[in-house]
Amino acid sequence: MALELLDENDRIEVKDSELEDVNDPDQDAAYTLRPISTTKQREITKRHTDHVLNRHTGRKEPKVDGDKVADDLLDFALVSWSGIVHKGKSLPCEREYKLQLDAVRKSGLLIIAGLNRTEREAQAKAESFRSPA
């Protein structure tokens, strides 16, 4: 099987149950992701990188705000969802609500948005294989 590269125009459909390390996944929750290209990841990282003076060396060194990078990557990658509610009301897929997802789901979504399609397909096939009874 050839390696198929994804671009930011592609979409990845994923269920809550497909996210790594999510305990008790919600059967109604599903997400649509946009792949994160290397270019986009670098752009976002650059936006949240400051050059600060190192007092010991007297040189400016890059300092990345990892939390802001992760927030922007999630906001970029997560384009829609279903089955996400608060107090019985469906929530729109907006940055404010995306950032309220728990850390495990955020991480799982970012991992999937950064993987190539071949790796995901191979994993899905392996997980769907049923051993003989």
C-alpha positions as CSV (number, residue, x, y, z in Angstrom):
1,M,0.0,0.0,0.0
2,A,1.3,3.4,-1.0
3,L,1.6,6.2,1.6
4,E,-1.1,8.7,1.0
5,L,-0.3,12.2,2.2
6,L,-3.1,14.3,3.5
7,D,-3.6,18.0,3.0
8,E,-5.6,20.6,5.0
9,N,-8.5,20.2,2.6
10,D,-9.0,16.6,3.6
11,R,-11.3,15.6,6.5
12,I,-11.0,12.9,9.0
13,E,-14.1,11.5,10.7
14,V,-13.5,10.0,14.2
15,K,-15.7,8.7,16.9
16,D,-15.0,9.3,20.6
17,S,-14.4,5.5,21.0
18,E,-11.5,5.8,18.5
19,L,-9.5,8.2,20.6
20,E,-6.6,6.7,22.5
21,D,-6.8,6.5,26.3
22,V,-10.4,7.8,26.6
23,N,-12.0,5.9,29.4
24,D,-15.8,5.4,29.0
25,P,-16.1,7.0,25.5
26,D,-19.4,8.5,24.6
27,Q,-21.3,6.6,21.9
28,D,-22.9,9.8,20.5
29,A,-19.8,12.0,20.3
30,A,-18.0,12.2,16.9
31,Y,-15.6,14.7,15.5
32,T,-14.5,16.0,12.1
33,L,-10.8,16.9,11.9
34,R,-8.6,18.7,9.4
35,P,-5.1,17.3,9.1
36,I,-2.3,19.4,10.5
37,S,0.4,20.0,7.9
38,T,4.0,20.6,8.9
39,T,3.6,24.1,7.5
40,K,0.6,24.9,9.6
41,Q,2.3,23.4,12.7
42,R,5.4,25.6,12.1
43,E,3.3,28.7,11.5
44,I,1.4,28.2,14.8
45,T,4.5,27.4,16.7
46,K,6.3,30.5,15.3
47,R,3.3,32.7,16.3
48,H,3.8,31.6,20.0
49,T,7.5,31.7,20.1
50,D,9.2,34.6,21.9
51,H,13.0,35.2,22.0
52,V,14.0,35.9,25.6
53,L,17.3,36.9,27.1
54,N,19.2,34.1,28.8
55,R,20.8,35.8,31.8
56,H,23.6,33.2,32.0
57,T,24.7,33.4,28.3
58,G,23.5,36.9,27.5
59,R,21.9,35.5,24.3
60,K,18.3,35.5,23.2
61,E,16.8,32.1,23.0
62,P,13.5,30.9,21.7
63,K,10.8,30.2,24.2
64,V,7.7,28.4,23.0
65,D,4.3,28.7,24.8
66,G,3.3,25.1,24.4
67,D,-0.2,25.6,25.8
68,K,-1.0,28.3,23.3
69,V,0.4,26.2,20.5
70,A,-1.7,23.2,21.5
71,D,-4.9,25.4,21.8
72,D,-4.4,26.8,18.3
73,L,-3.6,23.4,16.8
74,L,-6.8,22.0,18.3
75,D,-8.8,25.0,17.1
76,F,-7.4,24.6,13.6
77,A,-7.8,20.8,13.5
78,L,-11.3,20.3,15.0
79,V,-13.7,21.6,12.4
80,S,-17.0,20.1,13.6
81,W,-18.5,17.7,16.1
82,S,-21.8,16.1,17.1
83,G,-23.0,14.7,20.4
84,I,-21.2,17.4,22.5
85,V,-23.7,19.0,25.0
86,H,-23.7,21.1,28.1
87,K,-26.7,21.0,30.4
88,G,-28.7,19.2,27.8
89,K,-28.0,21.7,25.0
90,S,-25.9,20.9,21.9
91,L,-22.8,23.1,21.8
92,P,-21.5,24.7,18.6
93,C,-18.0,23.7,17.6
94,E,-16.4,27.0,18.6
95,R,-12.9,27.7,20.1
96,E,-14.4,28.5,23.5
97,Y,-16.0,25.1,23.8
98,K,-13.2,23.2,22.0
99,L,-10.8,24.3,24.7
100,Q,-13.1,22.9,27.4
101,L,-12.7,19.3,26.2
102,D,-10.7,17.2,28.6
103,A,-6.9,16.9,28.1
104,V,-7.1,13.2,27.0
105,R,-9.6,14.0,24.2
106,K,-7.6,17.0,23.1
107,S,-4.5,15.0,22.9
108,G,-6.2,12.1,21.1
109,L,-7.7,14.5,18.5
110,L,-4.4,16.1,17.9
111,I,-2.6,12.8,17.5
112,I,-5.1,11.7,14.8
113,A,-5.0,15.0,13.0
114,G,-1.2,14.7,12.8
115,L,-1.1,11.0,11.6
116,N,-1.0,10.0,8.0
117,R,-3.9,8.0,6.6
118,T,-2.0,4.8,6.0
119,E,-1.1,4.5,9.7
120,R,-4.7,5.1,10.7
121,E,-6.1,2.6,8.2
122,A,-3.7,-0.1,9.4
123,Q,-4.6,0.5,13.0
124,A,-8.4,0.4,12.2
125,K,-8.0,-2.9,10.3
126,A,-6.0,-4.4,13.2
127,E,-8.6,-3.3,15.7
128,S,-11.5,-4.6,13.6
129,F,-10.0,-8.0,13.2
130,R,-11.8,-10.6,15.3
131,S,-10.1,-13.7,16.5
132,P,-11.8,-17.0,15.8
133,A,-14.2,-18.2,18.5
